[in-house]
Amino acid sequence: MSQTIIPRPNSALRNSHHSEESSPSGITGHVDIVGEAFLPNMADPVIEVPETLDELLDTVEAWDDSEIPCAWRGQADVRWVAVPSLFRRLQKSGWDDNCITEEVVISLEERMVADASKAGVFDSEPPDVLEFMTDVQHYGGATRLLDVTTDYNVALFFACRSCPGVMGNLLRYKVRPSRVLRQGSGATWGDIVGDPSRGYPFLVETWLSNKRIRHQHGLFFTATLAGNLAEPGPFTHQTLDSQVDMIWIRPELKEPALNHLVLLGYTEDYLLPIGVEAFAPTYGVGVPILADGTGA
């Protein structure tokens, strides 16, 4: 039988842009989304720890909600904190979490756009910062966008594909429908960074259409920082507009889960296809041409 961990609601609750009346009354622990009723602001997630592969697959399938926008993220090590790469870049550069604020993040983003404009990389007309940021994130740059997927099998693959002997983590995000920025809706980067409801997330459909994104059913989860990175945030805690819960994957279940996914067609080659950016260097000027006309 799987183990369910139900942490207490986080005591360091933030001031919310929602009224007290909008919060479900009498909530002292985890409550699933029912209609428009979400958890109290910045409460801790529920964690399931299945003991068998069947329990793992049953739990994941049961958690996939077709009525509320739902996204998944797989991390191979449960000790990794799910935060966007730009925040991790600041941490790796020696910044203390208490000093990582929205103002710092916006300053770095503005500098990135300015540098890209000078280099001729960002030259769309009219300027589309949202599309630019999704491009940067996809090609390995550090942004406030967190990669997620609508397909739980994709997330399960990434939670199991590495770090053998270490427990993996499968995160499920649910977002209020009004917080989903859909492709073709006219959404802009300003809708995110200019949102008056700081600390509340958006689910962003990707503007990209390359094979890797299509195969991974990729999109992005993002938010502004209400305070600083040391405080509970929507990437790891519940808000009035979102819910995040976790399924911890025991180390001994990783290989059986991957074998199951292979049978469904979720393989390394399918989910991580080689694109032109990876293929082109194999025909670069420094690659010798053999007598038969092939590369080395």
FIROPA-323343 format. One line per 10 residues: number of its first residue (from 0); their letters; for each residue x, y, z of C-alpha. Coordinates in steps of 0.001 Angstrom, whole numbers, plus 500000, padded with zeros to 6 digits. Layout:
% residues N
NUM	a	X,Y,Z; ...
***
This chain:
% residues 296
0	msqtiiprpn	500000,500000,500000; 501321,503434,499112; 502215,505880,501851; 500526,509272,501917; 502287,512170,503599; 499984,515076,504465; 502091,517965,505790; 500563,520680,507915; 499636,523903,506081; 502630,526211,505958
10	salrnshhse	502522,528673,508828; 504227,531438,506868; 501194,532317,504764; 501483,535341,502535; 499032,538185,502274; 496774,537315,499376; 495108,539442,496733; 492093,537214,497335; 489677,538062,500109; 489351,535935,503222
20	esspsgitgh	485916,534876,502012; 487401,533360,498847; 489341,530789,500854; 487567,527535,501762; 486626,527625,505416; 487830,525167,508023; 490738,523807,505976; 493502,522460,508177; 495201,520053,505756; 495058,518898,502169
30	vdivgeaflp	491860,519319,500193; 491648,518572,496469; 490413,521178,494041; 486647,521000,493823; 485323,523427,491255; 486948,526755,492110; 487917,525836,495695; 491696,525662,496087; 493959,525138,499062; 494882,527915,501478
40	nmadpvievp	497637,530217,500298; 501133,528652,500348; 500187,525395,502062; 502546,522432,501775; 501893,519764,499136; 500621,516268,499690; 503171,513556,498908; 502339,510012,497812; 504992,507278,498038; 503790,504181,496109
50	etldelldtv	505406,500885,497053; 504897,498977,493782; 504896,499784,490073; 501163,499086,489839; 500500,501490,492718; 502698,504108,491058; 500900,503856,487711; 497456,503781,489365; 498286,506878,491433; 499567,508829,488448
60	eawddseipc	496524,507951,486356; 494143,508835,489195; 495829,512210,489649; 495446,513207,485988; 492468,515567,486119; 490793,516369,482807; 488557,519097,484270; 491285,521392,485663; 494378,522458,483645; 497061,520045,484785
70	awrgqadvrw	500807,519899,484110; 503545,517519,485229; 507276,517716,485921; 509650,514834,486533; 512866,515210,488536; 515253,512294,489020; 516309,513356,492534; 513708,514210,495151; 516215,516524,496822; 516186,518888,493841
80	vavpslfrrl	513932,521875,494448; 511647,522689,491525; 512535,526282,490715; 513185,527958,487340; 516689,527969,485887; 517175,531739,486296; 516672,531381,490047; 519133,528474,490109; 521634,530562,488133; 521453,533240,490814
90	qksgwddnci	521947,530614,493534; 524961,529151,491717; 526370,532676,491428; 526396,532996,495207; 523124,534820,495780; 521348,534079,499037; 517691,533090,498585; 516650,535999,500809; 518214,538403,498295; 516576,536906,495205
100	teevvislee	513546,539145,494649; 511291,540032,491742; 513207,543270,491218; 516476,541341,490811; 514882,538886,488377; 513311,541634,486244; 516646,543486,486119; 518382,540371,484761; 515609,539773,482223; 515798,543352,480976
110	rmvadaskag	519566,543023,480578; 519099,539739,478670; 516669,541377,476235; 518951,544401,475800; 522002,542208,475113; 520006,540068,472669; 518813,543186,470853; 522381,544481,470523; 523478,541103,469161; 520634,541077,466632
120	vfdseppdvl	519075,537996,468230; 515954,539750,469470; 514618,541733,466551; 510974,540775,466155; 508473,543434,465110; 506566,544141,467206; 508841,542961,470048; 507595,539653,471458; 509432,539060,474735; 507285,536045,475605
130	efmtdvqhyg	508283,534203,472431; 511903,535244,472975; 511925,533870,476531; 510409,530549,475447; 513124,530292,472769; 515862,531071,475307; 514495,528490,477741; 514244,525811,475083; 517818,526312,473859; 519360,526139,477322
140	gatrlldvtt	519209,529703,478595; 518167,530528,482151; 514694,532072,482479; 511863,532211,484984; 510017,529547,482943; 509852,526047,484451; 509555,523212,481898; 506451,521070,482426; 504340,518740,480273; 500687,517843,479849
150	dynvalffac	501661,514151,479506; 502389,512430,482810; 504258,509639,481021; 506803,512178,479776; 507312,513495,483310; 507584,509945,484658; 510306,509235,482095; 512424,512176,483269; 511834,511278,486918; 513246,507791,486303
160	rscpgvmgnl	515878,508125,483552; 518836,509054,485784; 520151,509065,489355; 519830,505315,490061; 519571,504522,493742; 517968,507900,494472; 514261,508560,494957; 512684,510484,492074; 509952,513088,492190; 506879,513505,490007
170	lrykvrpsrv	505216,516899,490498; 501670,517643,489430; 500545,521244,489008; 496900,522248,488757; 496126,525814,487759; 492934,527834,487783; 491742,528083,484143; 491907,531871,484226; 495677,531607,484867; 496413,529718,481633
180	lrqgsgatwg	498016,531793,478859; 497058,530064,475639; 498824,530264,472317; 497061,532700,469998; 495285,534440,472866; 497309,537635,472528; 499116,536977,475814; 502342,538926,476359; 505319,538827,478704; 503797,541859,480386
190	divgdpsrgy	500825,539736,481458; 503288,537725,483559; 505752,540258,484977; 503115,542994,485239; 500589,540803,487025; 499403,542643,490161; 498834,539299,491906; 502480,538635,492708; 503343,535103,493701; 500509,533482,491776
200	pflvetwlsn	501431,531246,488839; 500642,531056,485152; 500612,528011,482920; 502023,529127,479554; 501446,527246,476320; 504606,527113,474249; 505000,529175,471099; 507474,526617,469704; 506607,523790,467355; 509830,521785,466999
210	krirhqhglf	509794,518000,467229; 511184,517807,470779; 508529,520143,472175; 505787,518271,470300; 506942,514858,471492; 507278,516062,475075; 503931,517933,475017; 505856,520791,476567; 504639,524001,478158; 505811,526254,480983
220	ftatlagnla	504869,527002,484591; 505930,530412,485862; 505238,533179,488373; 506519,536407,489806; 508077,536462,493267; 505845,538015,495923; 508695,538360,498386; 511984,536509,498013; 513005,533003,496994; 513442,531889,500615
230	epgpfthqtl	509694,532217,501174; 507225,529524,500070; 506303,529975,496419; 503969,528427,493840; 506658,526165,492364; 506650,524039,495516; 503565,525081,497523; 499819,525488,497065; 498239,528871,496341; 494666,530033,495971
240	dsqvdmiwir	495144,529782,492196; 497133,526568,491975; 497859,523216,493526; 501094,521239,493541; 501396,517677,494826; 504178,515130,494535; 504588,511428,493918; 507939,510216,495217; 509299,507323,493175; 511256,504703,495072
250	pelkepalnh	514676,503909,493518; 513740,500269,492885; 510728,501391,490800; 512694,503518,488328; 513859,500751,486005; 510500,498918,485953; 508776,502235,485217; 511150,502937,482315; 510557,499450,480927; 506822,500109,481087
260	lvllgytedy	507244,503440,479282; 509320,501845,476518; 506385,499553,475758; 504264,502683,475317; 506811,504258,472968; 508369,506693,475450; 512053,506234,474659; 515142,508438,474776; 515197,508706,470966; 511530,509713,470814
270	llpigveafa	511535,512272,473633; 514980,513720,472915; 515248,513696,469104; 518343,515236,467569; 517561,518648,466096; 519417,520661,463493; 521381,522456,466221; 522844,519105,467335; 523141,517564,463863; 524884,520447,462076
280	ptygvgvpil	528212,520227,463981; 528645,516618,462785; 529100,518144,459311; 531216,521040,460554; 534383,522351,458928; 536540,520518,461453; 535066,517058,460723; 537323,515093,458292; 535786,513672,455115; 536818,510069,454422
290	adgtga	537649,508619,451018; 534136,507280,450572; 532707,510730,451171; 531466,510066,454693; 532467,511838,457861; 534951,510464,460363
***
